[in-house]
Amino acid sequence: MKRFALILGASGDIGRTIAKQMADEGWSLYLHYHSNALNAFAQDLSMHHPQQEFIPVRGDFTQDSGAEDVASQVFDCSCVICASGHALSGLLQDTSSADQEALWRVHVKNPIETVRLLSPYFRRHEKSYVIFIASIWGETGASMETAYSAVKGAQLAFTKAYAKEMAPSGTRVNAVSPGLIRTKMNAGLTEQEWLALEEEIPLGAGTPEDIAHAVVFLASGKADYITGQTIRVNGGWLI
């Protein structure tokens, strides 16, 4: 029997890397994207894993209908990995209401609504998994990224509460909290800024592979006594 996972934000650096590693572990995947189509990526995964299925699903999480659009394209699922999102920096006084609404929809409302809509599928399976890719800033907060820190903190609060709610049903709910990761989302940092940040981090900056390893472990069956937890993958930046 095939195991299906939905990866929200599969077109991003972290989401794509998670998809590759989950495919290596035998999962069939629904690959969510908004503007960067994933047909070629899905075909490449199919070539390497011909016994599995890889299905691109489109949905705009900046819109209220994003979760419904995605859920309507999914027909079985025992794992949801929420890796969609975008950063927003600047003073809070300069952050518009529209920007805040978009952050809330992309990071909180639509991922949670997707989980809600797909949760009936979890009952088909003895074990199921929900994993959020959160952020170090959701734990400790970041100046100039106040609104972003707030939505990431909301993800961590949801993880704790939903883990308690779903444990009797066999669903494990956890979050992975990255530190400084070399992705396109951080491409705006200058090399000097990178060096300054890495001086603060005992193990330096991480890679998308570091985050994917933690996600795959949580969904592997080897971490089934872990739920409601935030797994820090930050190179010792926050201990």
DRENLOBA-727174 format. One record per residue (C-alpha): residue in one letter; residue number from 1; x, y, z. Coordinates in Angstrom, 1 decimal. Layout:
BEGIN
{res: a; n: NUM; x: X; y: Y; z: Z}
...
% end
This chain:
BEGIN
{res: m; n: 1; x: 0.0; y: 0.0; z: 0.0}
{res: k; n: 2; x: 1.4; y: 3.4; z: -1.0}
{res: r; n: 3; x: 2.0; y: 6.0; z: 1.6}
{res: f; n: 4; x: 1.1; y: 9.5; z: 0.5}
{res: a; n: 5; x: 2.5; y: 12.8; z: 2.0}
{res: l; n: 6; x: 1.5; y: 16.3; z: 1.0}
{res: i; n: 7; x: 4.4; y: 18.8; z: 1.0}
{res: l; n: 8; x: 3.2; y: 22.4; z: 1.2}
{res: g; n: 9; x: 5.7; y: 24.7; z: -0.4}
{res: a; n: 10; x: 7.5; y: 21.9; z: -2.4}
{res: s; n: 11; x: 8.9; y: 24.5; z: -4.9}
{res: g; n: 12; x: 11.1; y: 26.1; z: -2.2}
{res: d; n: 13; x: 14.6; y: 25.0; z: -1.5}
{res: i; n: 14; x: 13.7; y: 23.3; z: 1.8}
{res: g; n: 15; x: 10.4; y: 21.9; z: 0.5}
{res: r; n: 16; x: 12.1; y: 20.5; z: -2.6}
{res: t; n: 17; x: 14.9; y: 18.9; z: -0.6}
{res: i; n: 18; x: 12.3; y: 17.4; z: 1.8}
{res: a; n: 19; x: 10.5; y: 15.9; z: -1.2}
{res: k; n: 20; x: 13.7; y: 14.3; z: -2.5}
{res: q; n: 21; x: 14.4; y: 12.7; z: 0.8}
{res: m; n: 22; x: 10.8; y: 11.6; z: 1.5}
{res: a; n: 23; x: 10.8; y: 10.0; z: -2.0}
{res: d; n: 24; x: 14.0; y: 8.1; z: -1.1}
{res: e; n: 25; x: 12.2; y: 6.8; z: 1.9}
{res: g; n: 26; x: 9.4; y: 5.3; z: -0.2}
{res: w; n: 27; x: 6.7; y: 8.0; z: 0.1}
{res: s; n: 28; x: 4.4; y: 9.0; z: -2.8}
{res: l; n: 29; x: 4.0; y: 12.8; z: -2.8}
{res: y; n: 30; x: 1.6; y: 15.5; z: -3.5}
{res: l; n: 31; x: 3.8; y: 18.5; z: -4.3}
{res: h; n: 32; x: 2.2; y: 21.8; z: -3.6}
{res: y; n: 33; x: 3.3; y: 25.0; z: -5.4}
{res: h; n: 34; x: 1.8; y: 28.4; z: -6.3}
{res: s; n: 35; x: 3.7; y: 30.0; z: -9.2}
{res: n; n: 36; x: 6.7; y: 27.7; z: -9.8}
{res: a; n: 37; x: 5.2; y: 24.7; z: -11.5}
{res: l; n: 38; x: 6.6; y: 21.3; z: -10.4}
{res: n; n: 39; x: 5.7; y: 19.1; z: -13.4}
{res: a; n: 40; x: 9.3; y: 18.6; z: -14.4}
{res: f; n: 41; x: 10.4; y: 17.9; z: -10.8}
{res: a; n: 42; x: 7.6; y: 15.4; z: -10.4}
{res: q; n: 43; x: 8.6; y: 13.6; z: -13.6}
{res: d; n: 44; x: 12.2; y: 13.5; z: -12.4}
{res: l; n: 45; x: 11.1; y: 11.9; z: -9.1}
{res: s; n: 46; x: 9.0; y: 9.4; z: -11.0}
{res: m; n: 47; x: 12.0; y: 8.3; z: -13.1}
{res: h; n: 48; x: 14.0; y: 7.6; z: -10.0}
{res: h; n: 49; x: 11.1; y: 6.0; z: -8.1}
{res: p; n: 50; x: 8.8; y: 4.4; z: -10.7}
{res: q; n: 51; x: 6.8; y: 2.5; z: -8.1}
{res: q; n: 52; x: 5.6; y: 5.7; z: -6.4}
{res: e; n: 53; x: 3.4; y: 8.6; z: -7.4}
{res: f; n: 54; x: 4.3; y: 12.3; z: -7.6}
{res: i; n: 55; x: 1.5; y: 14.7; z: -8.1}
{res: p; n: 56; x: 1.8; y: 18.5; z: -8.4}
{res: v; n: 57; x: -1.0; y: 20.4; z: -6.8}
{res: r; n: 58; x: -1.5; y: 24.2; z: -7.2}
{res: g; n: 59; x: -2.8; y: 26.6; z: -4.6}
{res: d; n: 60; x: -2.3; y: 30.2; z: -3.8}
{res: f; n: 61; x: -2.0; y: 30.5; z: 0.0}
{res: t; n: 62; x: -2.1; y: 34.2; z: -0.1}
{res: q; n: 63; x: -5.9; y: 33.8; z: -0.8}
{res: d; n: 64; x: -8.5; y: 32.6; z: 1.5}
{res: s; n: 65; x: -9.4; y: 29.7; z: -0.8}
{res: g; n: 66; x: -5.9; y: 28.3; z: -1.0}
{res: a; n: 67; x: -6.4; y: 25.4; z: 1.4}
{res: e; n: 68; x: -9.6; y: 24.3; z: -0.2}
{res: d; n: 69; x: -8.0; y: 24.4; z: -3.6}
{res: v; n: 70; x: -5.2; y: 22.2; z: -2.5}
{res: a; n: 71; x: -7.3; y: 19.8; z: -0.4}
{res: s; n: 72; x: -9.6; y: 19.2; z: -3.3}
{res: q; n: 73; x: -6.7; y: 17.7; z: -5.3}
{res: v; n: 74; x: -5.7; y: 15.2; z: -2.5}
{res: f; n: 75; x: -7.3; y: 11.8; z: -2.3}
{res: d; n: 76; x: -5.3; y: 10.1; z: 0.5}
{res: c; n: 77; x: -2.7; y: 11.4; z: 3.0}
{res: s; n: 78; x: -1.0; y: 10.2; z: 6.1}
{res: c; n: 79; x: 1.5; y: 13.0; z: 6.4}
{res: v; n: 80; x: 1.3; y: 16.8; z: 5.9}
{res: i; n: 81; x: 4.5; y: 18.8; z: 5.9}
{res: c; n: 82; x: 4.0; y: 22.5; z: 6.0}
{res: a; n: 83; x: 7.0; y: 24.1; z: 4.4}
{res: s; n: 84; x: 5.3; y: 27.0; z: 2.5}
{res: g; n: 85; x: 6.1; y: 30.6; z: 3.4}
{res: h; n: 86; x: 7.9; y: 33.8; z: 2.8}
{res: a; n: 87; x: 9.9; y: 36.2; z: 5.0}
{res: l; n: 88; x: 9.0; y: 39.8; z: 5.6}
{res: s; n: 89; x: 11.5; y: 42.3; z: 7.2}
{res: g; n: 90; x: 11.1; y: 45.9; z: 8.2}
{res: l; n: 91; x: 9.7; y: 48.0; z: 11.1}
{res: l; n: 92; x: 6.3; y: 47.0; z: 12.3}
{res: q; n: 93; x: 5.1; y: 50.6; z: 11.8}
{res: d; n: 94; x: 6.0; y: 50.2; z: 8.1}
{res: t; n: 95; x: 4.3; y: 46.8; z: 7.7}
{res: s; n: 96; x: 0.9; y: 47.2; z: 5.9}
{res: s; n: 97; x: -2.2; y: 45.4; z: 6.9}
{res: a; n: 98; x: -2.2; y: 43.6; z: 3.6}
{res: d; n: 99; x: 1.4; y: 42.3; z: 4.3}
{res: q; n: 100; x: 0.3; y: 41.1; z: 7.7}
{res: e; n: 101; x: -2.8; y: 39.4; z: 6.2}
{res: a; n: 102; x: -0.7; y: 37.6; z: 3.6}
{res: l; n: 103; x: 1.7; y: 36.4; z: 6.2}
{res: w; n: 104; x: -1.1; y: 35.1; z: 8.3}
{res: r; n: 105; x: -2.7; y: 33.2; z: 5.4}
{res: v; n: 106; x: 0.5; y: 31.7; z: 4.1}
{res: h; n: 107; x: 2.0; y: 30.6; z: 7.4}
{res: v; n: 108; x: -1.0; y: 29.9; z: 9.6}
{res: k; n: 109; x: -4.5; y: 30.1; z: 8.2}
{res: n; n: 110; x: -4.1; y: 28.0; z: 5.0}
{res: p; n: 111; x: -1.7; y: 25.4; z: 6.4}
{res: i; n: 112; x: -4.0; y: 24.8; z: 9.4}
{res: e; n: 113; x: -7.0; y: 24.7; z: 7.2}
{res: t; n: 114; x: -5.3; y: 22.2; z: 4.9}
{res: v; n: 115; x: -4.6; y: 20.0; z: 7.9}
{res: r; n: 116; x: -8.2; y: 20.3; z: 9.0}
{res: l; n: 117; x: -9.6; y: 19.4; z: 5.7}
{res: l; n: 118; x: -7.3; y: 16.4; z: 5.2}
{res: s; n: 119; x: -7.5; y: 15.1; z: 8.8}
{res: p; n: 120; x: -10.3; y: 12.6; z: 8.0}
{res: y; n: 121; x: -7.8; y: 10.7; z: 5.9}
{res: f; n: 122; x: -5.6; y: 10.3; z: 8.9}
{res: r; n: 123; x: -8.1; y: 7.9; z: 10.4}
{res: r; n: 124; x: -7.4; y: 5.5; z: 7.5}
{res: h; n: 125; x: -3.9; y: 4.9; z: 8.9}
{res: e; n: 126; x: -2.6; y: 3.6; z: 12.1}
{res: k; n: 127; x: 0.0; y: 6.4; z: 12.2}
{res: s; n: 128; x: 0.0; y: 9.8; z: 10.6}
{res: y; n: 129; x: 2.2; y: 12.9; z: 10.8}
{res: v; n: 130; x: 1.9; y: 16.6; z: 10.7}
{res: i; n: 131; x: 5.2; y: 18.5; z: 10.6}
{res: f; n: 132; x: 5.6; y: 22.3; z: 10.5}
{res: i; n: 133; x: 8.8; y: 24.0; z: 9.2}
{res: a; n: 134; x: 8.8; y: 26.9; z: 11.7}
{res: s; n: 135; x: 11.7; y: 29.2; z: 12.5}
{res: i; n: 136; x: 14.1; y: 30.2; z: 15.2}
{res: w; n: 137; x: 12.4; y: 33.6; z: 15.2}
{res: g; n: 138; x: 9.1; y: 31.9; z: 16.3}
{res: e; n: 139; x: 11.0; y: 30.9; z: 19.4}
{res: t; n: 140; x: 13.0; y: 33.9; z: 20.3}
{res: g; n: 141; x: 11.7; y: 36.8; z: 18.1}
{res: a; n: 142; x: 13.6; y: 39.0; z: 15.7}
{res: s; n: 143; x: 13.8; y: 42.7; z: 15.5}
{res: m; n: 144; x: 12.7; y: 44.0; z: 12.1}
{res: e; n: 145; x: 10.8; y: 40.8; z: 11.6}
{res: t; n: 146; x: 8.1; y: 41.2; z: 14.2}
{res: a; n: 147; x: 5.1; y: 40.1; z: 12.1}
{res: y; n: 148; x: 7.1; y: 37.1; z: 10.7}
{res: s; n: 149; x: 8.1; y: 36.1; z: 14.2}
{res: a; n: 150; x: 4.5; y: 36.3; z: 15.3}
{res: v; n: 151; x: 3.2; y: 33.9; z: 12.6}
{res: k; n: 152; x: 6.0; y: 31.5; z: 13.2}
{res: g; n: 153; x: 5.2; y: 31.5; z: 16.9}
{res: a; n: 154; x: 1.6; y: 30.7; z: 16.1}
{res: q; n: 155; x: 2.8; y: 27.6; z: 14.2}
{res: l; n: 156; x: 4.6; y: 26.4; z: 17.3}
{res: a; n: 157; x: 1.5; y: 27.0; z: 19.5}
{res: f; n: 158; x: -0.6; y: 25.1; z: 17.1}
{res: t; n: 159; x: 1.9; y: 22.2; z: 17.1}
{res: k; n: 160; x: 1.6; y: 21.8; z: 20.9}
{res: a; n: 161; x: -2.2; y: 22.0; z: 21.0}
{res: y; n: 162; x: -2.9; y: 19.8; z: 18.0}
{res: a; n: 163; x: -0.5; y: 17.2; z: 19.2}
{res: k; n: 164; x: -2.5; y: 16.8; z: 22.4}
{res: e; n: 165; x: -5.8; y: 16.7; z: 20.4}
{res: m; n: 166; x: -4.6; y: 14.1; z: 17.9}
{res: a; n: 167; x: -2.4; y: 11.7; z: 20.0}
{res: p; n: 168; x: -5.4; y: 9.4; z: 20.8}
{res: s; n: 169; x: -5.9; y: 9.1; z: 17.0}
{res: g; n: 170; x: -2.3; y: 8.1; z: 16.3}
{res: t; n: 171; x: -1.3; y: 11.4; z: 14.7}
{res: r; n: 172; x: 2.1; y: 12.8; z: 15.7}
{res: v; n: 173; x: 2.4; y: 16.6; z: 15.4}
{res: n; n: 174; x: 5.8; y: 18.3; z: 15.6}
{res: a; n: 175; x: 7.7; y: 21.3; z: 14.3}
{res: v; n: 176; x: 11.2; y: 21.7; z: 12.9}
{res: s; n: 177; x: 12.7; y: 25.1; z: 13.7}
{res: p; n: 178; x: 15.6; y: 26.1; z: 11.4}
{res: g; n: 179; x: 18.2; y: 28.6; z: 12.2}
{res: l; n: 180; x: 20.2; y: 30.3; z: 9.4}
{res: i; n: 181; x: 19.8; y: 28.2; z: 6.3}
{res: r; n: 182; x: 21.4; y: 28.8; z: 2.9}
{res: t; n: 183; x: 18.2; y: 29.2; z: 0.7}
{res: k; n: 184; x: 17.0; y: 31.6; z: -1.9}
{res: m; n: 185; x: 14.8; y: 33.2; z: 0.8}
{res: n; n: 186; x: 18.0; y: 34.5; z: 2.4}
{res: a; n: 187; x: 19.6; y: 35.5; z: -0.9}
{res: g; n: 188; x: 19.2; y: 39.2; z: 0.0}
{res: l; n: 189; x: 21.9; y: 39.0; z: 2.6}
{res: t; n: 190; x: 25.3; y: 40.3; z: 1.6}
{res: e; n: 191; x: 28.4; y: 38.2; z: 2.0}
{res: q; n: 192; x: 29.5; y: 40.5; z: 4.8}
{res: e; n: 193; x: 26.1; y: 39.9; z: 6.6}
{res: w; n: 194; x: 26.5; y: 36.2; z: 6.1}
{res: l; n: 195; x: 29.9; y: 36.2; z: 7.7}
{res: a; n: 196; x: 28.7; y: 38.3; z: 10.7}
{res: l; n: 197; x: 25.8; y: 36.0; z: 11.3}
{res: e; n: 198; x: 27.9; y: 32.8; z: 11.0}
{res: e; n: 199; x: 30.3; y: 34.2; z: 13.6}
{res: e; n: 200; x: 27.3; y: 34.0; z: 16.1}
{res: i; n: 201; x: 26.5; y: 30.3; z: 15.2}
{res: p; n: 202; x: 28.8; y: 27.6; z: 16.6}
{res: l; n: 203; x: 28.3; y: 25.3; z: 13.6}
{res: g; n: 204; x: 27.8; y: 28.1; z: 11.0}
{res: a; n: 205; x: 24.9; y: 28.2; z: 8.6}
{res: g; n: 206; x: 23.0; y: 25.1; z: 7.7}
{res: t; n: 207; x: 21.6; y: 23.6; z: 4.5}
{res: p; n: 208; x: 18.2; y: 22.5; z: 3.3}
{res: e; n: 209; x: 19.4; y: 18.9; z: 3.7}
{res: d; n: 210; x: 19.9; y: 19.5; z: 7.4}
{res: i; n: 211; x: 16.2; y: 20.4; z: 7.7}
{res: a; n: 212; x: 15.1; y: 17.6; z: 5.5}
{res: h; n: 213; x: 17.0; y: 15.0; z: 7.6}
{res: a; n: 214; x: 15.0; y: 16.1; z: 10.7}
{res: v; n: 215; x: 11.7; y: 16.0; z: 8.9}
{res: v; n: 216; x: 12.3; y: 12.5; z: 7.4}
{res: f; n: 217; x: 13.3; y: 11.2; z: 10.9}
{res: l; n: 218; x: 10.0; y: 12.5; z: 12.4}
{res: a; n: 219; x: 8.0; y: 10.7; z: 9.7}
{res: s; n: 220; x: 10.1; y: 7.6; z: 9.6}
{res: g; n: 221; x: 8.4; y: 5.6; z: 12.4}
{res: k; n: 222; x: 11.6; y: 5.8; z: 14.5}
{res: a; n: 223; x: 10.3; y: 9.0; z: 16.2}
{res: d; n: 224; x: 6.8; y: 7.8; z: 17.1}
{res: y; n: 225; x: 7.2; y: 8.6; z: 20.8}
{res: i; n: 226; x: 7.8; y: 12.2; z: 19.9}
{res: t; n: 227; x: 4.9; y: 14.6; z: 19.6}
{res: g; n: 228; x: 4.2; y: 18.2; z: 20.4}
{res: q; n: 229; x: 7.9; y: 19.0; z: 20.2}
{res: t; n: 230; x: 9.9; y: 21.7; z: 18.4}
{res: i; n: 231; x: 13.1; y: 20.1; z: 17.0}
{res: r; n: 232; x: 15.8; y: 22.9; z: 16.8}
{res: v; n: 233; x: 18.1; y: 22.6; z: 13.8}
{res: n; n: 234; x: 20.1; y: 25.7; z: 14.2}
{res: g; n: 235; x: 23.7; y: 24.8; z: 14.6}
{res: g; n: 236; x: 23.7; y: 25.9; z: 18.3}
{res: w; n: 237; x: 22.5; y: 29.4; z: 17.5}
{res: l; n: 238; x: 19.7; y: 29.0; z: 20.1}
{res: i; n: 239; x: 20.1; y: 26.5; z: 22.9}
% end
